[in-house]
Each structure stands twice: as C-alpha cells, then as structure tokens.
Amino acid sequence: MNWKKLKERFPNSEPQIREHLSKTGIEDSRTLINNFLESKGYTIGYGFIKALTDYEQRLNQLARTK
C-alpha cells in the first residue's frame, strides 16, 4: 500500500486504517480497506473508493461540529 498517497487523499482515515492494519494483520491493501470499511458499516460493491470518500467526508463533518 502506498501510505503517502493514502494520507494525501484521505488524511482523516489514514490513521484509522493503519490502526486497523495493526489489529487485523491484513497485508493486502484492497482487502484491508474493504475490511476496514465493512467494520464501519459500509457495504462494498464493485470498488471501495466511493465508500472511503464518503467515510472521509463524514469524518470532516464531525471535525467541523466539534
């Protein structure tokens, strides 16, 4: 996984995905992100980018309300 690109595109999600990696030990990046999003209640269809973008936007909204 290219952690630098992930952090650039999804700065709020990246630390949580790293934590999920340490908990699960899943090394395949696609499987890791799919599993992470499923643990957050998302259903992954053909791809995960839309779900990860939605999750990132929710984190941004939560950060603004605090």
N, C-alpha and C positions, 0 to 999 in steps of 0.2 A: 504494500500500500504506500502511496506517496502521501505521507503525513503533511508535508508542506503545502501541497495543493489542497488537501482536505481542510487544513486550517485556514487557508486563504479564502476558500469558497464557503466554508461552514464554520466560522470561528467559535460560535457558541456550542456547537455539537461535538467538535473535535475532542475536547477533554473528556466528555462523557463516553465517546466511542473508545478512547484509549482505556478508560476505566473498565468498560465492558470487555475489551480485549484481555485485560489482566484477570478479570473474573472468569471468563469462559475459556480462554486459551485458543480461540478460533483464529487460525492463521490466514485463511483465505479471505481476502478483503471483501469480496461480494457477499460471502456467507456471513461474515462478521457484521457488516452493515445491515443486511437483511434481518439477522437475528436481533441486533440492537433495536431496529425499528419495530419488529414484532413484539419485543419486550415492552415497548412504549405504546402498544395498542394499535399499531398500523398493520394493515393487510397489504402485503407486497404482491403485485401482479407481475407484469412484464419487466418492470425496472424499479429501482429504488430511488432514483434522483428526485422524482416528484414528491415522494413521501418525505425524503430527507429535507428538501426545500421547505415543505410545509412545516416540518418539525422545527427547522431553524427559524422560520417566521414566528411560530408560536413562542419560542424562547425570546425572540426580540420583543414581542409584545409584552411578555411577562416582565422583562427587564425594564421596559418603559413605565409599567404601572407601579413598580416598587419605588 
